[in-house]
Amino acid sequence: MDGLNSNLNLNGDASPTVIPGLGEWGPTSVPSTRSKKRMRWLIVLFFTLALTAVTLFGWFIYTVLNG
């Protein structure tokens, strides 16, 4: 009976170059959930700081030109 056994090949028809290497307990060289959460917060912080810097620079230029 072919339908009773599950297919454990989760890679499907993916190219071998995009399939992660398999270690003893799972994929290797794949970022952990903790590091992905950290990067999400760092990106939000970076964009907030960048937006603040651009806004302050624009305000500075505005005051110099009108002042």
PDB file of N, CA, C and O in Angstrom, chain B, residues numbered from 101:
ATOM      1  N   MET B 101       0.844  -1.175   0.000  1.00  0.00           N
ATOM      2  CA  MET B 101       0.000   0.000   0.000  1.00  0.00           C
ATOM      3  C   MET B 101       0.887   1.235   0.000  1.00  0.00           C
ATOM      4  O   MET B 101       1.655   1.471   0.933  1.00  0.00           O
ATOM      5  N   ASP B 102       0.769   1.991  -1.030  1.00  0.00           N
ATOM      6  CA  ASP B 102       1.655   3.130  -1.205  1.00  0.00           C
ATOM      7  C   ASP B 102       1.227   4.337  -0.382  1.00  0.00           C
ATOM      8  O   ASP B 102       2.084   5.141  -0.015  1.00  0.00           O
ATOM      9  N   GLY B 103      -0.045   4.503  -0.077  1.00  0.00           N
ATOM     10  CA  GLY B 103      -0.529   5.697   0.600  1.00  0.00           C
ATOM     11  C   GLY B 103      -0.328   5.698   2.100  1.00  0.00           C
ATOM     12  O   GLY B 103      -0.529   6.738   2.728  1.00  0.00           O
ATOM     13  N   LEU B 104       0.059   4.589   2.705  1.00  0.00           N
ATOM     14  CA  LEU B 104       0.202   4.534   4.154  1.00  0.00           C
ATOM     15  C   LEU B 104       1.528   5.094   4.645  1.00  0.00           C
ATOM     16  O   LEU B 104       1.621   5.558   5.782  1.00  0.00           O
ATOM     17  N   ASN B 105       2.536   5.059   3.818  1.00  0.00           N
ATOM     18  CA  ASN B 105       3.854   5.556   4.216  1.00  0.00           C
ATOM     19  C   ASN B 105       3.992   7.019   3.812  1.00  0.00           C
ATOM     20  O   ASN B 105       3.655   7.403   2.692  1.00  0.00           O
ATOM     21  N   SER B 106       4.492   7.826   4.740  1.00  0.00           N
ATOM     22  CA  SER B 106       4.691   9.234   4.401  1.00  0.00           C
ATOM     23  C   SER B 106       6.015   9.403   3.675  1.00  0.00           C
ATOM     24  O   SER B 106       6.953   8.634   3.888  1.00  0.00           O
ATOM     25  N   ASN B 107       6.085  10.398   2.830  1.00  0.00           N
ATOM     26  CA  ASN B 107       7.302  10.710   2.099  1.00  0.00           C
ATOM     27  C   ASN B 107       8.123  11.655   2.966  1.00  0.00           C
ATOM     28  O   ASN B 107       7.722  12.798   3.182  1.00  0.00           O
ATOM     29  N   LEU B 108       9.253  11.199   3.458  1.00  0.00           N
ATOM     30  CA  LEU B 108      10.072  12.004   4.358  1.00  0.00           C
ATOM     31  C   LEU B 108      11.041  12.924   3.626  1.00  0.00           C
ATOM     32  O   LEU B 108      11.799  13.651   4.267  1.00  0.00           O
ATOM     33  N   ASN B 109      11.029  12.907   2.313  1.00  0.00           N
ATOM     34  CA  ASN B 109      11.888  13.796   1.541  1.00  0.00           C
ATOM     35  C   ASN B 109      11.219  15.168   1.475  1.00  0.00           C
ATOM     36  O   ASN B 109      10.372  15.411   0.616  1.00  0.00           O
ATOM     37  N   LEU B 110      11.607  16.063   2.390  1.00  0.00           N
ATOM     38  CA  LEU B 110      10.990  17.386   2.450  1.00  0.00           C
ATOM     39  C   LEU B 110      11.568  18.348   1.425  1.00  0.00           C
ATOM     40  O   LEU B 110      11.054  19.454   1.254  1.00  0.00           O
ATOM     41  N   ASN B 111      12.633  17.938   0.741  1.00  0.00           N
ATOM     42  CA  ASN B 111      13.267  18.821  -0.234  1.00  0.00           C
ATOM     43  C   ASN B 111      12.537  18.820  -1.569  1.00  0.00           C
ATOM     44  O   ASN B 111      12.627  19.795  -2.314  1.00  0.00           O
ATOM     45  N   GLY B 112      11.821  17.755  -1.888  1.00  0.00           N
ATOM     46  CA  GLY B 112      11.060  17.690  -3.132  1.00  0.00           C
ATOM     47  C   GLY B 112      11.958  17.809  -4.345  1.00  0.00           C
ATOM     48  O   GLY B 112      12.991  17.146  -4.436  1.00  0.00           O
ATOM     49  N   ASP B 113      11.558  18.659  -5.274  1.00  0.00           N
ATOM     50  CA  ASP B 113      12.303  18.844  -6.524  1.00  0.00           C
ATOM     51  C   ASP B 113      13.268  20.019  -6.459  1.00  0.00           C
ATOM     52  O   ASP B 113      13.668  20.544  -7.498  1.00  0.00           O
ATOM     53  N   ALA B 114      13.645  20.435  -5.272  1.00  0.00           N
ATOM     54  CA  ALA B 114      14.548  21.583  -5.128  1.00  0.00           C
ATOM     55  C   ALA B 114      15.928  21.254  -5.694  1.00  0.00           C
ATOM     56  O   ALA B 114      16.377  20.108  -5.671  1.00  0.00           O
ATOM     57  N   SER B 115      16.572  22.282  -6.195  1.00  0.00           N
ATOM     58  CA  SER B 115      17.918  22.133  -6.733  1.00  0.00           C
ATOM     59  C   SER B 115      18.886  21.763  -5.610  1.00  0.00           C
ATOM     60  O   SER B 115      18.748  22.273  -4.498  1.00  0.00           O
ATOM     61  N   PRO B 116      19.852  20.897  -5.868  1.00  0.00           N
ATOM     62  CA  PRO B 116      20.798  20.506  -4.811  1.00  0.00           C
ATOM     63  C   PRO B 116      21.597  21.674  -4.237  1.00  0.00           C
ATOM     64  O   PRO B 116      22.107  21.578  -3.121  1.00  0.00           O
ATOM     65  N   THR B 117      21.712  22.768  -4.977  1.00  0.00           N
ATOM     66  CA  THR B 117      22.487  23.906  -4.469  1.00  0.00           C
ATOM     67  C   THR B 117      21.742  24.686  -3.392  1.00  0.00           C
ATOM     68  O   THR B 117      22.370  25.419  -2.629  1.00  0.00           O
ATOM     69  N   VAL B 118      20.425  24.550  -3.312  1.00  0.00           N
ATOM     70  CA  VAL B 118      19.662  25.286  -2.304  1.00  0.00           C
ATOM     71  C   VAL B 118      19.249  24.413  -1.125  1.00  0.00           C
ATOM     72  O   VAL B 118      18.668  24.920  -0.165  1.00  0.00           O
ATOM     73  N   ILE B 119      19.530  23.132  -1.174  1.00  0.00           N
ATOM     74  CA  ILE B 119      19.193  22.230  -0.073  1.00  0.00           C
ATOM     75  C   ILE B 119      20.280  22.351   0.991  1.00  0.00           C
ATOM     76  O   ILE B 119      21.458  22.188   0.671  1.00  0.00           O
ATOM     77  N   PRO B 120      19.922  22.636   2.263  1.00  0.00           N
ATOM     78  CA  PRO B 120      20.948  22.761   3.300  1.00  0.00           C
ATOM     79  C   PRO B 120      21.620  21.424   3.572  1.00  0.00           C
ATOM     80  O   PRO B 120      21.013  20.364   3.419  1.00  0.00           O
ATOM     81  N   GLY B 121      22.891  21.493   3.981  1.00  0.00           N
ATOM     82  CA  GLY B 121      23.606  20.278   4.337  1.00  0.00           C
ATOM     83  C   GLY B 121      22.991  19.657   5.579  1.00  0.00           C
ATOM     84  O   GLY B 121      22.555  20.373   6.480  1.00  0.00           O
ATOM     85  N   LEU B 122      22.952  18.346   5.636  1.00  0.00           N
ATOM     86  CA  LEU B 122      22.342  17.668   6.771  1.00  0.00           C
ATOM     87  C   LEU B 122      23.413  17.187   7.731  1.00  0.00           C
ATOM     88  O   LEU B 122      24.352  16.492   7.343  1.00  0.00           O
ATOM     89  N   GLY B 123      23.257  17.568   8.997  1.00  0.00           N
ATOM     90  CA  GLY B 123      24.144  17.092  10.048  1.00  0.00           C
ATOM     91  C   GLY B 123      23.516  15.910  10.752  1.00  0.00           C
ATOM     92  O   GLY B 123      22.575  15.303  10.242  1.00  0.00           O
ATOM     93  N   GLU B 124      24.038  15.580  11.932  1.00  0.00           N
ATOM     94  CA  GLU B 124      23.527  14.432  12.672  1.00  0.00           C
ATOM     95  C   GLU B 124      22.112  14.680  13.188  1.00  0.00           C
ATOM     96  O   GLU B 124      21.293  13.762  13.222  1.00  0.00           O
ATOM     97  N   TRP B 125      21.819  15.935  13.594  1.00  0.00           N
ATOM     98  CA  TRP B 125      20.518  16.237  14.193  1.00  0.00           C
ATOM     99  C   TRP B 125      19.640  17.121  13.324  1.00  0.00           C
ATOM    100  O   TRP B 125      18.527  17.455  13.730  1.00  0.00           O
ATOM    101  N   GLY B 126      20.091  17.502  12.168  1.00  0.00           N
ATOM    102  CA  GLY B 126      19.278  18.345  11.296  1.00  0.00           C
ATOM    103  C   GLY B 126      20.151  19.156  10.363  1.00  0.00           C
ATOM    104  O   GLY B 126      21.337  18.863  10.212  1.00  0.00           O
ATOM    105  N   PRO B 127      19.582  20.170   9.734  1.00  0.00           N
ATOM    106  CA  PRO B 127      20.343  20.974   8.781  1.00  0.00           C
ATOM    107  C   PRO B 127      21.494  21.722   9.446  1.00  0.00           C
ATOM    108  O   PRO B 127      21.403  22.119  10.607  1.00  0.00           O
ATOM    109  N   THR B 128      22.561  21.907   8.706  1.00  0.00           N
ATOM    110  CA  THR B 128      23.708  22.668   9.202  1.00  0.00           C
ATOM    111  C   THR B 128      23.744  24.023   8.493  1.00  0.00           C
ATOM    112  O   THR B 128      23.180  24.181   7.410  1.00  0.00           O
ATOM    113  N   SER B 129      24.403  24.980   9.105  1.00  0.00           N
ATOM    114  CA  SER B 129      24.559  26.339   8.559  1.00  0.00           C
ATOM    115  C   SER B 129      23.216  27.026   8.322  1.00  0.00           C
ATOM    116  O   SER B 129      23.066  27.793   7.371  1.00  0.00           O
ATOM    117  N   VAL B 130      22.247  26.750   9.185  1.00  0.00           N
ATOM    118  CA  VAL B 130      20.941  27.403   9.123  1.00  0.00           C
ATOM    119  C   VAL B 130      20.814  28.248  10.384  1.00  0.00           C
ATOM    120  O   VAL B 130      21.060  27.739  11.478  1.00  0.00           O
ATOM    121  N   PRO B 131      20.433  29.534  10.269  1.00  0.00           N
ATOM    122  CA  PRO B 131      20.350  30.377  11.466  1.00  0.00           C
ATOM    123  C   PRO B 131      19.288  29.872  12.437  1.00  0.00           C
ATOM    124  O   PRO B 131      18.246  29.357  12.030  1.00  0.00           O
ATOM    125  N   SER B 132      19.571  30.028  13.720  1.00  0.00           N
ATOM    126  CA  SER B 132      18.631  29.582  14.746  1.00  0.00           C
ATOM    127  C   SER B 132      17.474  30.568  14.868  1.00  0.00           C
ATOM    128  O   SER B 132      17.541  31.692  14.370  1.00  0.00           O
ATOM    129  N   THR B 133      16.426  30.132  15.531  1.00  0.00           N
ATOM    130  CA  THR B 133      15.269  31.001  15.747  1.00  0.00           C
ATOM    131  C   THR B 133      15.657  32.209  16.584  1.00  0.00           C
ATOM    132  O   THR B 133      15.179  33.317  16.336  1.00  0.00           O
ATOM    133  N   ARG B 134      16.518  32.005  17.569  1.00  0.00           N
ATOM    134  CA  ARG B 134      16.956  33.114  18.430  1.00  0.00           C
ATOM    135  C   ARG B 134      17.700  34.177  17.624  1.00  0.00           C
ATOM    136  O   ARG B 134      17.475  35.373  17.810  1.00  0.00           O
ATOM    137  N   SER B 135      18.585  33.740  16.730  1.00  0.00           N
ATOM    138  CA  SER B 135      19.332  34.724  15.936  1.00  0.00           C
ATOM    139  C   SER B 135      18.418  35.441  14.945  1.00  0.00           C
ATOM    140  O   SER B 135      18.629  36.619  14.654  1.00  0.00           O
ATOM    141  N   LYS B 136      17.401  34.743  14.421  1.00  0.00           N
ATOM    142  CA  LYS B 136      16.462  35.405  13.515  1.00  0.00           C
ATOM    143  C   LYS B 136      15.621  36.438  14.259  1.00  0.00           C
ATOM    144  O   LYS B 136      15.342  37.508  13.717  1.00  0.00           O
ATOM    145  N   LYS B 137      15.215  36.136  15.493  1.00  0.00           N
ATOM    146  CA  LYS B 137      14.474  37.112  16.302  1.00  0.00           C
ATOM    147  C   LYS B 137      15.342  38.331  16.596  1.00  0.00           C
ATOM    148  O   LYS B 137      14.873  39.467  16.520  1.00  0.00           O
ATOM    149  N   ARG B 138      16.611  38.089  16.933  1.00  0.00           N
ATOM    150  CA  ARG B 138      17.535  39.181  17.223  1.00  0.00           C
ATOM    151  C   ARG B 138      17.706  40.078  15.997  1.00  0.00           C
ATOM    152  O   ARG B 138      17.716  41.303  16.120  1.00  0.00           O
ATOM    153  N   MET B 139      17.841  39.476  14.824  1.00  0.00           N
ATOM    154  CA  MET B 139      18.021  40.261  13.606  1.00  0.00           C
ATOM    155  C   MET B 139      16.778  41.079  13.281  1.00  0.00           C
ATOM    156  O   MET B 139      16.890  42.205  12.798  1.00  0.00           O
ATOM    157  N   ARG B 140      15.585  40.522  13.541  1.00  0.00           N
ATOM    158  CA  ARG B 140      14.360  41.292  13.300  1.00  0.00           C
ATOM    159  C   ARG B 140      14.347  42.552  14.146  1.00  0.00           C
ATOM    160  O   ARG B 140      14.005  43.624  13.648  1.00  0.00           O
ATOM    161  N   TRP B 141      14.715  42.440  15.426  1.00  0.00           N
ATOM    162  CA  TRP B 141      14.729  43.612  16.307  1.00  0.00           C
ATOM    163  C   TRP B 141      15.820  44.594  15.907  1.00  0.00           C
ATOM    164  O   TRP B 141      15.623  45.807  15.980  1.00  0.00           O
ATOM    165  N   LEU B 142      16.972  44.077  15.483  1.00  0.00           N
ATOM    166  CA  LEU B 142      18.051  44.970  15.065  1.00  0.00           C
ATOM    167  C   LEU B 142      17.676  45.749  13.809  1.00  0.00           C
ATOM    168  O   LEU B 142      18.030  46.920  13.680  1.00  0.00           O
ATOM    169  N   ILE B 143      16.968  45.117  12.889  1.00  0.00           N
ATOM    170  CA  ILE B 143      16.543  45.806  11.672  1.00  0.00           C
ATOM    171  C   ILE B 143      15.547  46.913  12.010  1.00  0.00           C
ATOM    172  O   ILE B 143      15.637  48.016  11.472  1.00  0.00           O
ATOM    173  N   VAL B 144      14.589  46.619  12.905  1.00  0.00           N
ATOM    174  CA  VAL B 144      13.626  47.644  13.323  1.00  0.00           C
ATOM    175  C   VAL B 144      14.362  48.807  13.984  1.00  0.00           C
ATOM    176  O   VAL B 144      14.072  49.968  13.699  1.00  0.00           O
ATOM    177  N   LEU B 145      15.315  48.498  14.867  1.00  0.00           N
ATOM    178  CA  LEU B 145      16.091  49.540  15.532  1.00  0.00           C
ATOM    179  C   LEU B 145      16.896  50.354  14.523  1.00  0.00           C
ATOM    180  O   LEU B 145      16.940  51.581  14.612  1.00  0.00           O
ATOM    181  N   PHE B 146      17.530  49.682  13.568  1.00  0.00           N
ATOM    182  CA  PHE B 146      18.327  50.369  12.555  1.00  0.00           C
ATOM    183  C   PHE B 146      17.470  51.334  11.739  1.00  0.00           C
ATOM    184  O   PHE B 146      17.852  52.488  11.543  1.00  0.00           O
ATOM    185  N   PHE B 147      16.322  50.871  11.265  1.00  0.00           N
ATOM    186  CA  PHE B 147      15.472  51.741  10.457  1.00  0.00           C
ATOM    187  C   PHE B 147      14.905  52.898  11.270  1.00  0.00           C
ATOM    188  O   PHE B 147      14.736  53.998  10.744  1.00  0.00           O
ATOM    189  N   THR B 148      14.610  52.664  12.542  1.00  0.00           N
ATOM    190  CA  THR B 148      14.139  53.750  13.399  1.00  0.00           C
ATOM    191  C   THR B 148      15.224  54.804  13.577  1.00  0.00           C
ATOM    192  O   THR B 148      14.955  56.001  13.478  1.00  0.00           O
ATOM    193  N   LEU B 149      16.451  54.359  13.841  1.00  0.00           N
ATOM    194  CA  LEU B 149      17.559  55.306  13.988  1.00  0.00           C
ATOM    195  C   LEU B 149      17.854  56.037  12.680  1.00  0.00           C
ATOM    196  O   LEU B 149      18.142  57.234  12.688  1.00  0.00           O
ATOM    197  N   ALA B 150      17.783  55.323  11.560  1.00  0.00           N
ATOM    198  CA  ALA B 150      18.033  55.958  10.268  1.00  0.00           C
ATOM    199  C   ALA B 150      16.964  57.001   9.957  1.00  0.00           C
ATOM    200  O   ALA B 150      17.281  58.085   9.466  1.00  0.00           O
ATOM    201  N   LEU B 151      15.708  56.685  10.238  1.00  0.00           N
ATOM    202  CA  LEU B 151      14.629  57.645  10.005  1.00  0.00           C
ATOM    203  C   LEU B 151      14.782  58.865  10.907  1.00  0.00           C
ATOM    204  O   LEU B 151      14.541  59.992  10.473  1.00  0.00           O
ATOM    205  N   THR B 152      15.179  58.647  12.151  1.00  0.00           N
ATOM    206  CA  THR B 152      15.411  59.762  13.072  1.00  0.00           C
ATOM    207  C   THR B 152      16.553  60.646  12.575  1.00  0.00           C
ATOM    208  O   THR B 152      16.452  61.873  12.612  1.00  0.00           O
ATOM    209  N   ALA B 153      17.636  60.025  12.109  1.00  0.00           N
ATOM    210  CA  ALA B 153      18.783  60.793  11.614  1.00  0.00           C
ATOM    211  C   ALA B 153      18.408  61.613  10.381  1.00  0.00           C
ATOM    212  O   ALA B 153      18.798  62.776  10.269  1.00  0.00           O
ATOM    213  N   VAL B 154      17.661  61.023   9.467  1.00  0.00           N
ATOM    214  CA  VAL B 154      17.255  61.751   8.257  1.00  0.00           C
ATOM    215  C   VAL B 154      16.327  62.905   8.619  1.00  0.00           C
ATOM    216  O   VAL B 154      16.438  63.994   8.057  1.00  0.00           O
ATOM    217  N   THR B 155      15.411  62.669   9.557  1.00  0.00           N
ATOM    218  CA  THR B 155      14.490  63.730   9.987  1.00  0.00           C
ATOM    219  C   THR B 155      15.247  64.873  10.653  1.00  0.00           C
ATOM    220  O   THR B 155      14.984  66.040  10.362  1.00  0.00           O
ATOM    221  N   LEU B 156      16.179  64.553  11.538  1.00  0.00           N
ATOM    222  CA  LEU B 156      16.961  65.596  12.206  1.00  0.00           C
ATOM    223  C   LEU B 156      17.832  66.365  11.219  1.00  0.00           C
ATOM    224  O   LEU B 156      17.982  67.581  11.336  1.00  0.00           O
ATOM    225  N   PHE B 157      18.402  65.662  10.252  1.00  0.00           N
ATOM    226  CA  PHE B 157      19.208  66.334   9.240  1.00  0.00           C
ATOM    227  C   PHE B 157      18.342  67.279   8.406  1.00  0.00           C
ATOM    228  O   PHE B 157      18.753  68.399   8.103  1.00  0.00           O
ATOM    229  N   GLY B 158      17.152  66.828   8.038  1.00  0.00           N
ATOM    230  CA  GLY B 158      16.232  67.685   7.286  1.00  0.00           C
ATOM    231  C   GLY B 158      15.816  68.902   8.085  1.00  0.00           C
ATOM    232  O   GLY B 158      15.733  70.005   7.546  1.00  0.00           O
ATOM    233  N   TRP B 159      15.556  68.708   9.366  1.00  0.00           N
ATOM    234  CA  TRP B 159      15.198  69.840  10.234  1.00  0.00           C
ATOM    235  C   TRP B 159      16.365  70.825  10.341  1.00  0.00           C
ATOM    236  O   TRP B 159      16.160  72.039  10.313  1.00  0.00           O
ATOM    237  N   PHE B 160      17.592  70.301  10.462  1.00  0.00           N
ATOM    238  CA  PHE B 160      18.779  71.153  10.544  1.00  0.00           C
ATOM    239  C   PHE B 160      18.942  71.972   9.266  1.00  0.00           C
ATOM    240  O   PHE B 160      19.171  73.179   9.333  1.00  0.00           O
ATOM    241  N   ILE B 161      18.830  71.342   8.125  1.00  0.00           N
ATOM    242  CA  ILE B 161      18.958  72.049   6.846  1.00  0.00           C
ATOM    243  C   ILE B 161      17.853  73.099   6.707  1.00  0.00           C
ATOM    244  O   ILE B 161      18.103  74.205   6.229  1.00  0.00           O
ATOM    245  N   TYR B 162      16.648  72.756   7.119  1.00  0.00           N
ATOM    246  CA  TYR B 162      15.529  73.707   7.059  1.00  0.00           C
ATOM    247  C   TYR B 162      15.804  74.939   7.917  1.00  0.00           C
ATOM    248  O   TYR B 162      15.560  76.066   7.486  1.00  0.00           O
ATOM    249  N   THR B 163      16.312  74.723   9.134  1.00  0.00           N
ATOM    250  CA  THR B 163      16.585  75.871  10.008  1.00  0.00           C
ATOM    251  C   THR B 163      17.755  76.701   9.492  1.00  0.00           C
ATOM    252  O   THR B 163      17.749  77.923   9.641  1.00  0.00           O
ATOM    253  N   VAL B 164      18.749  76.073   8.894  1.00  0.00           N
ATOM    254  CA  VAL B 164      19.886  76.827   8.348  1.00  0.00           C
ATOM    255  C   VAL B 164      19.430  77.678   7.163  1.00  0.00           C
ATOM    256  O   VAL B 164      19.823  78.840   7.050  1.00  0.00           O
ATOM    257  N   LEU B 165      18.616  77.119   6.290  1.00  0.00           N
ATOM    258  CA  LEU B 165      18.178  77.864   5.112  1.00  0.00           C
ATOM    259  C   LEU B 165      17.192  78.974   5.456  1.00  0.00           C
ATOM    260  O   LEU B 165      17.153  79.994   4.768  1.00  0.00           O
ATOM    261  N   ASN B 166      16.405  78.797   6.493  1.00  0.00           N
ATOM    262  CA  ASN B 166      15.411  79.809   6.859  1.00  0.00           C
ATOM    263  C   ASN B 166      15.865  80.696   8.010  1.00  0.00           C
ATOM    264  O   ASN B 166      15.163  81.639   8.374  1.00  0.00           O
ATOM    265  N   GLY B 167      17.001  80.416   8.575  1.00  0.00           N
ATOM    266  CA  GLY B 167      17.368  81.105   9.783  1.00  0.00           C
ATOM    267  C   GLY B 167      18.287  82.218   9.655  1.00  0.00           C
ATOM    268  O   GLY B 167      18.638  82.847  10.654  1.00  0.00           O
TER     269      GLY B 167
END
